């Protein structure tokens, strides 16, 4: 048998029996509870910080999405406004410019020689002198005859298509007003300028049904080009803005789906 003294020494070396000079405090459950509460408190603080960070990220993302949606809505509204404006421009230009250009019979531009430019008489007209007030006046009627250099045909020269609709016997129709002397001076000035130019460019009817030629067209090819070019640019610009906004929205939706799939 092992002596009792050696057993005690073995137990003391293993730490099971405390030495008589060293007194250990008795085990207490309060220490474990305090340590556990400290660890739990640290975990709750970290989780609250993470929740705050996540909430801030969500709020920032919502603010960004709201700002983007407002900008996208404004861009779409701008694009729709441009499209509607282009449609209205097409309608207005179609009624005024294109219709006048297509209805004009003076389409061929030729070289003409001025034969004579004379005042043949006075034409009566009326002008407005106030609300419900009309007064009569007159202006000189200037007649200009030209000869076509290609065929030798003699035609009456008019200023433009609107002169044909107003007074087809005079070269142009000045504005009727009270001062007849000013109108006479204007007509004589135009007559002298035409007489000094022996050869001018004029427009004639290729079918030779019209017995007159015009000096200039109200709406030429350049006017038709501009009347179609700018509405087309506005339409393309508005459609491009709408398409870019819709493409951006589609790409953002696809990106959000991929992000959700990865997470």
LINLINZI-V880267 format. One record per backbone hydrogen bond with DSSP energy under -1.0 kcal/mol. CO is the residue of the C=O (numbers start at 1). NH is the residue of the N-H. E is the energy in kcal/mol with one decimal. If there is no record, write none. Layout:
co=CO nh=NH e=E
co=CO nh=NH e=E
This chain:
co=3 nh=7 e=-1.9
co=4 nh=8 e=-1.9
co=5 nh=9 e=-1.8
co=6 nh=10 e=-2.3
co=7 nh=11 e=-2.5
co=8 nh=12 e=-2.4
co=9 nh=13 e=-2.1
co=10 nh=14 e=-1.7
co=11 nh=16 e=-1.9
co=29 nh=33 e=-1.8
co=30 nh=34 e=-2.4
co=31 nh=35 e=-2.3
co=32 nh=36 e=-2.4
co=33 nh=37 e=-2.5
co=34 nh=38 e=-1.9
co=35 nh=39 e=-2.2
co=36 nh=40 e=-2.4
co=37 nh=41 e=-2.3
co=38 nh=42 e=-2.1
co=39 nh=43 e=-2.1
co=40 nh=44 e=-2.3
co=41 nh=45 e=-2.0
co=42 nh=46 e=-2.2
co=43 nh=47 e=-2.5
co=44 nh=48 e=-2.2
co=45 nh=49 e=-2.1
co=46 nh=50 e=-2.5
co=47 nh=51 e=-2.4
co=48 nh=52 e=-2.3
co=49 nh=53 e=-2.5
co=50 nh=54 e=-2.6
co=51 nh=55 e=-2.7
co=52 nh=56 e=-2.6
co=53 nh=57 e=-2.3
co=54 nh=58 e=-2.5
co=55 nh=59 e=-2.6
co=56 nh=60 e=-2.7
co=57 nh=61 e=-2.5
co=58 nh=62 e=-2.4
co=59 nh=63 e=-2.6
co=60 nh=64 e=-2.5
co=61 nh=65 e=-2.7
co=62 nh=66 e=-2.6
co=63 nh=67 e=-2.5
co=64 nh=68 e=-2.6
co=65 nh=69 e=-2.7
co=66 nh=70 e=-2.3
co=67 nh=71 e=-2.3
co=68 nh=72 e=-2.7
co=69 nh=73 e=-2.7
co=70 nh=74 e=-2.1
co=71 nh=75 e=-2.3
co=72 nh=76 e=-2.6
co=73 nh=77 e=-2.4
co=74 nh=78 e=-2.4
co=75 nh=79 e=-2.5
co=76 nh=80 e=-2.7
co=77 nh=81 e=-2.3
co=78 nh=82 e=-2.3
co=79 nh=83 e=-2.2
co=80 nh=84 e=-2.6
co=81 nh=85 e=-2.5
co=82 nh=86 e=-2.3
co=83 nh=87 e=-2.1
co=84 nh=88 e=-2.3
co=85 nh=89 e=-2.4
co=86 nh=90 e=-2.6
co=87 nh=91 e=-2.2
co=88 nh=92 e=-2.7
co=89 nh=93 e=-2.9
co=90 nh=94 e=-2.2
co=91 nh=95 e=-1.7
co=92 nh=96 e=-2.3
co=93 nh=98 e=-2.3
co=96 nh=100 e=-1.6
co=97 nh=101 e=-2.6
co=98 nh=102 e=-2.4
co=99 nh=103 e=-2.1
co=105 nh=107 e=-1.4
co=108 nh=204 e=-2.6
co=110 nh=202 e=-2.4
co=111 nh=149 e=-2.3
co=112 nh=200 e=-2.8
co=113 nh=147 e=-2.3
co=116 nh=145 e=-1.9
co=118 nh=143 e=-3.0
co=121 nh=141 e=-3.3
co=123 nh=139 e=-1.8
co=125 nh=137 e=-3.5
co=127 nh=135 e=-2.5
co=130 nh=133 e=-1.7
co=133 nh=129 e=-2.0
co=135 nh=127 e=-2.8
co=137 nh=125 e=-2.9
co=139 nh=123 e=-2.8
co=141 nh=120 e=-2.3
co=142 nh=171 e=-4.0
co=143 nh=118 e=-2.1
co=144 nh=157 e=-3.3
co=145 nh=115 e=-3.1
co=145 nh=116 e=-1.1
co=146 nh=155 e=-2.7
co=147 nh=113 e=-2.6
co=148 nh=152 e=-2.6
co=153 nh=148 e=-2.7
co=155 nh=146 e=-2.7
co=156 nh=213 e=-2.6
co=158 nh=215 e=-2.4
co=159 nh=216 e=-1.8
co=161 nh=165 e=-1.2
co=162 nh=166 e=-1.5
co=167 nh=170 e=-1.3
co=171 nh=159 e=-2.2
co=178 nh=180 e=-1.2
co=179 nh=183 e=-1.2
co=180 nh=184 e=-2.3
co=181 nh=185 e=-2.3
co=182 nh=186 e=-2.1
co=183 nh=187 e=-2.1
co=184 nh=188 e=-2.3
co=185 nh=189 e=-1.9
co=186 nh=190 e=-2.0
co=187 nh=191 e=-2.2
co=188 nh=192 e=-2.1
co=189 nh=193 e=-1.9
co=190 nh=194 e=-2.2
co=191 nh=195 e=-2.1
co=192 nh=196 e=-1.7
co=198 nh=114 e=-2.6
co=200 nh=112 e=-3.4
co=202 nh=110 e=-2.9
co=203 nh=214 e=-2.2
co=204 nh=108 e=-1.9
co=205 nh=208 e=-1.5
co=211 nh=156 e=-1.4
co=213 nh=158 e=-3.2
co=214 nh=203 e=-2.9
co=220 nh=224 e=-2.0
co=221 nh=225 e=-2.6
co=222 nh=226 e=-2.4
co=223 nh=227 e=-2.1
co=224 nh=228 e=-1.2
co=225 nh=229 e=-2.7
co=226 nh=230 e=-1.6
co=228 nh=232 e=-1.4
co=229 nh=233 e=-2.4
co=230 nh=234 e=-2.3
co=231 nh=235 e=-2.4
co=232 nh=236 e=-2.7
co=233 nh=237 e=-2.6
co=234 nh=238 e=-2.5
co=235 nh=239 e=-2.3
co=236 nh=240 e=-2.4
co=237 nh=241 e=-2.1
co=238 nh=242 e=-2.1
co=239 nh=243 e=-2.5
co=240 nh=244 e=-2.5
co=241 nh=245 e=-2.1
co=242 nh=246 e=-2.4
co=243 nh=247 e=-2.3
co=244 nh=248 e=-2.3
co=245 nh=249 e=-2.3
co=246 nh=250 e=-2.2
co=247 nh=251 e=-2.5
co=248 nh=252 e=-2.2
co=249 nh=253 e=-2.0
co=250 nh=254 e=-2.3
co=251 nh=255 e=-2.4
co=252 nh=256 e=-2.1
co=253 nh=257 e=-2.0
co=254 nh=258 e=-2.2
co=255 nh=259 e=-2.1
co=256 nh=260 e=-2.0
co=257 nh=261 e=-2.1
co=258 nh=262 e=-2.2
co=259 nh=263 e=-2.0
